[in-house]
Amino acid sequence: MAERLEVLSSRHFPALLAELGVSLAFTTYQAGKLFLLGSGDGGRLSLFERTFARCMGLCVDGESVWLATLFQLWRLDNALPSGHVHEGYDRMYVPRVAHTTGDLDVHDLAIDRAGRPVFVNTLFSCLATLAPRASFAPLWRPPFVSRLAAEDRCHLNGLAMHDGSPAFVTAVARSDVADGWRDHRRGGGVVIDVRTDAIVAEGLSMPHSPRLHAGALWLLEAGTGFLGKVDPVSGRFEPVCFCPGYARGLCFAGPYAIVGLSKPRGSRTFAGLALEQNLAARGAEPRCGLVVVDTRTGEVAHWLRLDGAVEELYDVAVLPAVRRPMALGLVSEEIHRTITIADPAPLRP
């Protein structure tokens, strides 16, 4: 990074990661970085970064990390055998496979029970998967979107999975015209049940990152700054914790929710949202970083701040049973020398 990046965290954040036995991965499309956050030596944080153009959604599938970038979906696989360490790192993610999709403005990303990537194709307002000889294969689109078109009609963005299948999505508006969602940023947001096409929550401001956790549907209302849950009966959004920034990216580790925060850009997309008033009422400036919310109390238990080169994050994911992860870059000498051998394959299928 040409510009300096300053990282500051609450004092016991590294200890929490060690206690939970997890590390975190998070992305910034603005700076084009994949960050891997773990527990380093001496009770310090370990922050490792690699460059990928316009990093957006990511998900963890066993020993692999999937990553949506500007025009590709990448799969990074751990190259270290169980119990092995490389220069103090217990995971070394190697870019193995890239699927070229073109610029679909892919947002959230998940792996279904069949091992297929399922992603939010925001440009075409649909859920999609990979196709062997095409940019994508559509899987589902909102009932109010009349046709597939490269028009980002409703700004479909978030995806929640249940038992390995798509369950809920978030969209900024019920719009069926090109870029129509921008006119409804303050209260046009919806949550849709993919299985029934039903609108289960509405009246939201810029909803993102729906996730099912402990029997509840959680999401981030980025336009107001709140992490909360959707009441399954009334469909109302129930705020749990105010997060000081534009909130996108949500994952869970034990009783904790980890939320990604961004500094709103000086553009019409972010202007005029209730988030501005909510920050001002609390005497707060918007932050870029992570907050760790105790879901039992609704309080911020830990935090990480990023200042300087990085101002916007998109997604965050938990790396279970990982202490200190790293990844190889595409232009490094190390990726030339890292060779692993699989179990022998039969000569004939």
PEVENUR-V710929 format. One record per backbone hydrogen bond with DSSP energy under -1.0 kcal/mol. CO is the residue of the C=O (numbers start at 0). NH is the residue of the N-H. Records with the same first field share a line. If there is no record, write none. Layout:
# PEVENUR-V710929
CO = NH + NH
This chain:
# PEVENUR-V710929
3 = 308
5 = 306
7 = 304
9 = 12
11 = 15
12 = 16
13 = 17
14 = 18
15 = 19
16 = 20 + 21
20 = 320
22 = 318
23 = 36
24 = 316
25 = 34
26 = 313
27 = 32
31 = 51
32 = 27
33 = 49
34 = 25
35 = 47
36 = 23
37 = 45
40 = 43
43 = 39
45 = 37
47 = 35
49 = 33
52 = 69
56 = 67
58 = 65
60 = 63
62 = 77
63 = 60
64 = 75
65 = 58
66 = 73
67 = 55
70 = 100 + 101
71 = 68
72 = 98
73 = 66
74 = 95 + 96
75 = 64
76 = 93
80 = 83
85 = 88
88 = 85
90 = 325
91 = 78
92 = 327
93 = 76
96 = 74
98 = 72
101 = 103
103 = 122
107 = 119
109 = 117
111 = 114
115 = 111
117 = 109
118 = 127
119 = 106 + 121
120 = 125
122 = 151
125 = 120
126 = 138 + 139
127 = 118
128 = 136
136 = 128
139 = 126
141 = 144
148 = 150
150 = 178
153 = 171 + 172
156 = 107
157 = 169
159 = 166 + 167
161 = 164
163 = 112
164 = 161
166 = 193
167 = 159
168 = 191
169 = 156
170 = 189
172 = 174
176 = 179
178 = 181
179 = 182
180 = 183
183 = 187
188 = 203
189 = 170
190 = 199 + 200
191 = 168
192 = 196
197 = 192
200 = 190
203 = 188
204 = 222
205 = 221
207 = 219
210 = 217
212 = 215
215 = 212
216 = 229
217 = 210
218 = 227
219 = 207 + 221
220 = 223 + 224 + 225
222 = 274
224 = 242
225 = 220
226 = 239 + 240
227 = 218
228 = 237
230 = 234
235 = 230
237 = 228
240 = 226
242 = 244
243 = 286
245 = 261
248 = 259
250 = 257
252 = 255
254 = 294
255 = 252
256 = 292
257 = 250
258 = 290
259 = 247
260 = 288
261 = 245
264 = 266
266 = 270
272 = 275
273 = 277
274 = 278
275 = 279
276 = 280
278 = 283
279 = 282
287 = 305
288 = 260
289 = 303
290 = 258
291 = 300 + 301
292 = 256
293 = 296 + 297
298 = 293
301 = 291
302 = 9
303 = 289
304 = 7
306 = 5
310 = 262
314 = 26
316 = 24
318 = 22
322 = 38
323 = 89
325 = 92
332 = 336
333 = 337
